[in-house]
Amino acid sequence: MRWLVFSNRPKVLYFKDSVPTGACIVLSLFFAMVFQFNGGVFLPAALQMSSALGCIQEDVTMAGYASFIGMTVIFPILFRLKSRFTTRMIFMVVCPVLIACNLIMLHVENIYVMIGVCFVSGFFRMWGTFECFSNIRLSVTPSGNFSVFYPVIYIVVLESIQLSGLVTIQISDWANWRYMHWFVIGMLACVWLCVFFLTKHVRMQRKTPLYGIDWLGGVLWGVVLFCVVFVCIYGDYYDWLDSARIRAALVTAVVLIQVSINRMHRVSRPYISPEVFGYRHFPTILVLFLALCLFLTTASVLQERFMRSILNFDMLNAVSLNWYVFVGILVGAGVVFYRQVVLRKGFKFLISLGFILIVVYQYCMYFLIDPNLNIESLYFPNFLKGVGHGILYISLTIYVAKSVPFKHFFQGLCVLSFIRTSIATPLGTAILNRWLRILQGENIGLLARTIDKVQNVPVQELYGEVVRQTVLTSIKGLFGYVCVLGTVFLAVLLSYRLWRKIRFHEE
């Protein structure tokens, strides 16, 4: 009786016939969650890792983004890989590769090896995740409704990110960050055993060889992303254009972008087809994703800096806010499902509501900035951020699925991933860190001019308080600037005539 709800749904074919459909869906979602835990490095523990490995924190961050790049560049060939290999074969390969990556990361000390391993980990991480979701689509929604399926996908993906951060900090506090790798290895071993005993070889479509793929195009775009990420992460460390390394990375990125664009129009089957950018609403979606990721960087830069430098929260307290983001994402997924599936309404309201919530989060943080703030005051803003995050990610992805034909769908997702993970997020982080540094310098100058005479205060204590006050003032001021930019963006968004034309149509 407990699997009765799934009795009329198509079976997940790669599982053995003895496994109930409900169990197949649950196991597939579990597999996807485990794969999403594999990033090579765990960025919440970046400070501990850099201290243990004797490197700078930027090196660990670069390795983390290498994983994102690996996840990104695989998108255009995912369907080709699915046609070439069976699901069981893919899982039997992906699990050992990810286990090997985690074992290497336990002992690696060379930053270049670390970046390479993280790239491979991201590549196979996305391959395994896609395989999980692609096989259960019709079992989750027999009609193939994207509005039902994508909320399920993003609940698993986005919530896995939050859970990974929570588990990483808990394990790091209990022991150290290396035990997180052992934890992930244990989960991967469980996945491999489930696959070994519960699945079978099933080929769902004609076997397709892997020829005709523009591998060179994929390499060129990958190098472009590495150059962009390198500039954004190491820009402050090397003092931007005063560094020959930063200038070389920028020149390389510009040249390769031009080469890649030229190849797009000359190669018969380019890695990313220029036709992707010709679909009616796709450029608008790119701009919206860019804006979303830029606004979300305030949480990872300004909020984190505020909690660490001003409130002196430890990592356990800081990461506890992930639970409220977690709940917010669930609520956001529910809002999209209700709006799209139950009410059968369009995207205008969802996209507008999502950005309104993100901007409201900025305003809440601006007014809450205070050196005596308690952590409970941050629960509601982070919940709002989670709701807006969930609504926008899910609704915009559904919008892409309905706007871009299947022929170019995965290439479209690849371009979106370029924006989301490899351009907008590091760029937003770099801009905010640079802006914050400039504001701190200005505020120190202003404070120095106002300090007249100080007696009976140790120099070290005075210096610490000056730095603390300038950081506090700078963070609050920067949140204010972001609020103004967010308000202007909302005004443009809500008044743009294109929104009058966006309607939902059942396929």
C-alpha positions in Angstrom: 0.0 0.0 0.0 2.8 2.4 0.7 3.8 2.4 -3.0 0.3 2.7 -4.2 0.7 6.4 -5.2 3.3 5.2 -7.8 1.3 2.2 -9.1 0.2 4.0 -12.2 3.5 5.6 -13.1 6.0 4.3 -15.6 8.8 2.2 -14.0 12.4 3.5 -13.8 13.8 1.0 -16.4 17.4 0.7 -15.2 16.3 -0.7 -11.9 15.4 -4.4 -11.6 11.8 -5.3 -11.9 11.6 -6.4 -8.2 12.3 -2.8 -7.0 9.0 -0.8 -6.6 8.6 2.4 -8.6 8.5 4.5 -5.5 11.7 3.1 -4.2 13.3 3.6 -7.6 12.4 7.4 -7.5 13.6 7.8 -3.9 16.9 6.0 -4.6 17.5 8.0 -7.8 17.0 11.3 -5.8 19.4 10.0 -3.2 22.0 9.2 -5.8 21.7 12.7 -7.2 22.1 14.2 -3.7 25.2 12.2 -3.1 26.7 13.2 -6.4 25.9 16.9 -5.6 27.9 16.6 -2.4 31.1 16.0 -4.5 32.8 19.2 -5.4 36.4 18.3 -4.9 36.7 20.9 -2.2 34.2 22.1 0.3 34.2 25.9 0.2 32.6 26.4 3.7 35.9 24.9 5.1 38.1 27.0 2.7 39.9 28.8 5.6 40.7 25.6 7.4 41.9 23.9 4.2 44.2 26.8 3.3 45.7 26.8 6.8 46.2 23.1 6.7 47.7 23.0 3.2 49.8 26.1 3.6 48.2 28.0 0.7 46.2 31.1 0.4 42.4 31.0 0.5 42.1 32.1 -3.1 43.8 28.8 -4.1 41.1 26.8 -2.5 38.4 29.0 -3.9 39.9 28.6 -7.4 39.7 24.8 -7.0 36.1 25.1 -6.0 35.3 27.1 -9.1 37.2 24.5 -11.2 34.6 22.0 -10.1 31.8 24.4 -11.3 33.6 24.8 -14.7 33.7 21.0 -15.0 30.0 20.8 -14.3 29.4 23.5 -16.9 31.3 22.3 -19.9 29.8 18.8 -19.9 26.2 20.1 -20.6 26.4 20.0 -24.4 27.5 16.4 -24.5 25.3 14.9 -21.8 22.7 13.5 -24.1 25.4 12.1 -26.4 26.9 10.3 -23.4 23.5 9.0 -22.4 23.1 7.5 -25.9 26.5 5.9 -25.8 26.5 4.3 -22.4 23.8 2.5 -20.3 22.8 4.1 -17.0 24.3 1.2 -14.9 27.6 1.6 -16.8 27.6 5.3 -16.1 27.0 4.9 -12.4 29.6 2.1 -12.1 32.2 4.5 -13.6 31.1 7.8 -12.0 31.2 6.4 -8.4 34.8 5.1 -8.5 36.0 8.2 -10.2 34.5 10.5 -7.6 35.8 8.2 -4.8 39.3 8.5 -6.4 39.0 12.3 -6.6 38.1 12.4 -2.9 41.0 10.1 -1.9 43.4 12.3 -3.9 42.1 15.5 -2.3 42.8 13.9 1.1 46.5 14.0 0.4 47.1 16.6 -2.3 49.3 19.6 -1.6 49.9 20.9 -5.1 47.4 23.6 -6.1 47.5 22.7 -9.8 46.7 19.0 -9.0 43.9 20.2 -6.7 42.4 22.3 -9.5 42.6 19.5 -12.0 41.1 17.0 -9.6 38.2 19.4 -8.8 37.5 19.9 -12.5 37.3 16.1 -13.1 35.1 15.8 -10.0 32.7 18.5 -11.3 32.6 16.8 -14.7 31.6 13.4 -13.3 29.4 15.0 -10.6 27.2 16.5 -13.2 27.2 13.4 -15.4 25.9 11.3 -12.6 23.4 13.9 -11.5 21.9 14.2 -15.0 21.7 10.5 -15.4 19.7 10.3 -12.1 17.2 12.9 -13.2 16.8 12.0 -16.8 15.7 8.4 -15.9 13.0 9.4 -13.5 11.3 12.3 -15.4 8.4 10.3 -16.7 8.0 8.4 -13.4 7.7 11.8 -11.6 5.4 13.4 -14.2 4.0 10.9 -16.8 2.9 13.9 -18.9 6.5 15.2 -19.1 5.5 18.5 -17.5 8.5 20.7 -16.9 6.6 22.7 -14.3 6.4 19.6 -12.1 9.8 18.1 -12.9 12.1 21.1 -12.4 10.9 21.9 -8.9 11.9 18.4 -7.9 15.3 18.8 -9.6 16.1 22.1 -7.9 14.8 21.0 -4.5 17.5 18.2 -4.7 20.2 20.4 -6.2 19.8 23.6 -4.2 19.0 21.8 -0.9 22.1 19.6 -1.4 24.2 22.7 -1.5 22.8 23.9 1.8 23.1 20.5 3.4 26.7 20.1 2.2 27.6 23.4 3.9 25.9 22.3 7.1 27.5 18.9 7.2 30.9 20.2 6.2 31.0 22.7 9.1 29.7 20.2 11.6 32.3 17.6 10.6 35.1 20.3 10.5 34.1 21.4 14.0 34.0 17.8 15.3 37.2 16.7 13.7 38.6 18.4 10.6 37.7 19.0 7.0 39.4 15.8 5.8 36.7 13.7 7.4 34.1 15.3 5.1 35.8 13.5 2.2 35.6 10.2 4.1 31.9 10.9 4.7 31.3 11.5 1.0 33.4 8.4 0.1 31.1 6.3 2.4 28.0 7.7 0.7 29.4 7.0 -2.8 30.2 3.4 -1.7 26.6 3.0 -0.7 25.5 4.3 -4.1 27.8 1.9 -5.9 26.5 -1.0 -3.9 22.9 -0.1 -4.6 23.7 0.2 -8.3 25.6 -3.1 -8.3 22.7 -5.1 -6.7 19.6 -3.3 -7.8 20.1 -2.2 -11.4 20.5 -3.8 -14.8 21.9 -2.9 -18.2 19.1 -1.3 -20.2 19.7 0.6 -23.4 16.8 3.0 -23.9 17.8 4.3 -27.3 20.1 3.5 -30.2 23.8 3.4 -29.3 25.5 6.4 -30.7 29.3 6.8 -31.0 31.0 9.9 -29.7 32.3 11.2 -33.0 31.3 14.6 -34.4 31.6 16.4 -31.1 33.4 19.7 -31.1 35.9 18.8 -28.4 38.2 21.7 -29.3 35.3 24.1 -28.8 34.7 22.7 -25.4 38.3 23.1 -24.4 38.4 26.7 -25.7 35.3 27.6 -23.7 36.7 25.9 -20.6 39.9 27.9 -20.8 37.9 31.1 -21.2 36.0 30.3 -18.0 39.2 29.5 -16.1 40.7 32.8 -17.2 37.6 34.8 -16.1 37.5 33.0 -12.8 41.2 33.5 -12.3 40.9 37.2 -12.8 37.9 37.5 -10.4 39.5 35.5 -7.6 43.1 36.6 -7.8 42.5 40.2 -8.9 42.7 41.7 -5.4 45.6 39.4 -4.4 47.7 40.4 -7.5 46.5 44.1 -7.5 44.5 43.7 -10.7 46.0 45.3 -13.9 49.3 46.0 -12.1 49.9 42.2 -12.4 51.2 40.6 -15.5 49.3 37.5 -14.7 46.0 39.3 -14.5 46.7 41.1 -17.8 47.7 37.8 -19.5 44.5 36.1 -18.3 42.4 39.0 -19.6 44.1 39.0 -23.0 43.8 35.2 -23.2 40.1 35.3 -22.4 39.3 38.0 -24.9 41.3 36.3 -27.7 39.7 32.9 -27.0 36.2 34.4 -26.9 36.8 35.8 -30.3 38.2 32.5 -31.6 35.3 30.6 -30.1 32.7 32.9 -31.6 34.3 32.7 -35.0 34.3 28.8 -34.8 30.6 28.9 -33.8 29.8 30.1 -37.3 32.4 28.0 -39.2 32.1 24.6 -37.6 29.2 22.3 -38.7 28.5 21.1 -35.2 29.9 23.7 -32.8 30.0 23.0 -29.1 27.6 25.9 -28.6 25.5 26.8 -31.6 24.9 30.5 -32.4 21.3 29.6 -32.9 20.9 29.3 -29.1 21.1 33.1 -28.8 18.5 33.6 -31.5 15.6 32.2 -29.6 13.1 34.9 -28.6 13.5 35.2 -24.8 16.8 33.5 -24.3 18.9 36.7 -24.1 16.4 38.2 -21.6 16.7 35.0 -19.4 20.5 35.4 -19.5 20.3 39.0 -18.2 17.9 37.9 -15.4 20.2 35.1 -14.3 23.1 37.5 -14.4 21.2 39.9 -12.2 20.1 37.2 -9.8 23.6 35.8 -9.3 25.1 39.3 -8.8 22.5 40.2 -6.1 23.0 36.8 -4.3 26.7 37.5 -3.9 25.8 40.0 -1.1 25.0 37.0 1.1 28.3 35.3 0.5 30.4 38.4 0.8 28.7 41.1 2.9 26.6 39.0 5.2 29.4 36.6 5.9 31.9 39.4 6.5 29.4 41.1 8.9 28.9 37.9 10.9 32.6 37.1 11.0 34.2 40.5 11.6 31.5 42.4 13.5 29.3 39.9 15.3 32.2 37.4 15.8 30.0 34.4 15.1 31.8 31.1 14.8 31.2 28.9 11.7 28.6 26.7 13.5 26.4 29.7 14.2 26.9 31.3 10.8 26.1 28.1 8.9 22.9 27.5 10.9 21.3 30.2 8.7 21.4 27.6 5.9 18.4 25.9 7.5 16.3 29.0 6.9 17.5 29.2 3.3 16.7 25.5 3.0 13.1 26.1 4.1 12.9 29.1 1.9 13.9 27.2 -1.2 11.2 24.5 -0.4 8.6 27.3 -0.1 9.9 28.8 -3.4 9.6 25.5 -5.2 6.0 25.1 -3.8 5.1 28.6 -5.1 6.3 27.8 -8.6 4.5 24.5 -8.6 1.2 26.1 -7.4 1.5 28.9 -9.9 2.5 26.9 -12.9 0.7 23.5 -12.4 -2.4 24.3 -10.3 -3.2 27.9 -11.5 -1.5 27.4 -15.0 -0.3 31.0 -14.9 2.7 32.5 -16.7 6.1 33.7 -15.6 5.7 37.4 -15.1 4.4 37.2 -11.5 7.0 34.6 -10.5 10.0 36.4 -11.8 8.8 39.7 -10.4 8.0 38.2 -7.0 11.4 36.4 -6.9 13.4 39.6 -7.5 11.2 41.6 -5.1 12.1 39.1 -2.4 15.8 39.3 -3.2 15.7 43.1 -3.0 13.7 43.0 0.2 16.4 40.8 1.7 19.0 43.5 0.8 16.8 46.2 2.6 16.3 44.0 5.6 20.1 43.5 5.9 20.7 47.2 5.5 18.4 48.1 8.4 19.6 45.2 10.5 23.3 46.1 10.4 24.2 46.7 14.0 27.2 45.5 16.2 24.8 44.2 18.8 22.6 42.2 16.5 21.6 38.7 17.6 21.5 35.8 15.1 17.7 35.3 15.4 17.2 38.6 13.6 18.8 37.1 10.5 16.4 34.2 10.2 13.7 36.0 8.4 15.9 37.8 5.8 17.6 34.5 4.9 14.3 32.8 4.6 13.1 35.5 2.2 16.4 35.1 0.2 15.8 31.3 0.0 12.2 31.8 -1.3 13.3 34.3 -3.9 16.3 32.1 -4.8 14.1 29.0 -5.3 11.4 30.9 -7.3 13.8 32.5 -9.7 16.1 29.5 -10.3 13.2 27.1 -10.9 10.9 29.5 -12.9 13.7 30.7 -15.2 14.9 27.2 -15.9 11.3 26.2 -16.8 11.2 29.3 -19.0 14.3 28.1 -20.8 12.9 24.6 -21.3 9.7 26.1 -22.9 11.6 28.7 -25.0 14.5 26.6 -26.4 13.8 23.5 -28.5 15.3 20.2 -27.3 17.9 20.3 -30.2 19.6 23.2 -28.4 18.3 22.8 -24.9 21.5 21.4 -23.3 23.6 24.0 -25.1 21.3 26.7 -23.6 21.8 25.2 -20.2 25.5 25.3 -20.8 25.4 29.0 -21.5 23.2 29.6 -18.5 25.8 27.7 -16.4 28.5 30.0 -17.8 26.6 32.9 -16.4 25.5 31.4 -13.1 28.5 29.6 -11.8 31.6 30.8 -13.7 31.0 34.4 -14.5 28.3 36.2 -12.5 29.1 34.7 -9.1 32.9 35.2 -9.1 32.4 38.6 -10.8 29.9 39.8 -8.2 32.2 38.6 -5.4 35.1 40.4 -6.9 33.1 43.6 -7.4 31.8 43.6 -3.9 35.2 42.8 -2.3 36.8 45.6 -4.3 34.0 48.0 -3.5 34.2 47.2 0.2 37.9 47.7 0.2 37.5 51.1 -1.4 34.8 52.1 1.1 37.0 51.0 4.0 39.8 53.2 2.8 37.5 56.2 2.5 36.0 55.6 5.9 39.3 55.2 7.6 40.3 58.5 6.2 37.1 60.2 7.4 37.5 58.6 10.9 41.1 59.7 11.1 40.1 63.3 10.5 37.5 63.2 13.2 39.6 61.6 15.9 41.1 64.5 17.9 42.7 63.2 21.0 42.6 59.8 22.7 44.0 59.1 26.1 44.6 56.0 28.1 43.7 53.6 25.3 46.2 51.0 24.1 47.2 51.5 20.5 46.4 48.0 19.6 42.9 48.2 21.1 42.3 51.6 19.4 43.4 50.2 16.0 41.1 47.2 16.4 38.1 49.4 17.2 38.9 51.7 14.3 39.0 48.8 11.8 35.8 47.3 13.3 33.9 50.6 12.9 35.1 51.2 9.4 34.2 47.7 8.3 30.8 48.1 9.9 30.2 51.4 8.2 31.4 50.1 4.9 29.2 47.0 4.9 26.2 49.1 5.8 27.0 51.6 3.1 27.5 48.9 0.5 24.2 47.2 1.4 22.7 50.7 0.9 24.2 51.0 -2.6 22.9 47.5 -3.5 19.4 48.4 -2.3 19.5 51.4 -4.6 20.6 49.3 -7.5 18.0 46.7 -6.7 15.3 49.3 -6.6 16.3 50.6 -10.0 16.5 47.1 -11.4 13.0 46.3 -10.1 11.6 49.5 -11.6 13.0 48.6 -15.0 11.9 45.0 -14.7 8.3 45.8 -13.7 7.9 48.5 -16.4 9.5 46.6 -19.3 7.0 46.1 -22.0 8.3 42.6 -22.8 6.5 41.3 -19.7 3.1 42.1 -21.3 3.9 39.6 -24.0 5.1 36.7 -21.8 2.3 34.1 -21.4 2.2 30.5 -20.5 1.2 28.1 -23.3 0.7 24.4 -22.7 2.7 22.4 -25.2 
